[in-house]
C-alpha cells in the first residue's frame, strides 16, 4: 500500500508540476479563461 501511495503522490506531483508549467507559459490566458468560466 505504501508503494501505491508513493506512486499516486509522484503522479499527482508530476501533474501539478506540468499544470504549473502550463500556467507559467500561458499565465494570463489561463487566468482570463478562469474569469470567463466563473463570471
Steps between C-alpha positions, in 0.01 A plus 500: 500500500788734576631441151163592352481815712847603386407431139182708511683777685771506234237501226305787654827689555591453134152615398530802730839595358370457145196720560716755683731512199201554270378780728840667480499479123137606456452680831279784380308281256435253780375773736279652231349160427427448869340843516277427201397169656417646841330821386 
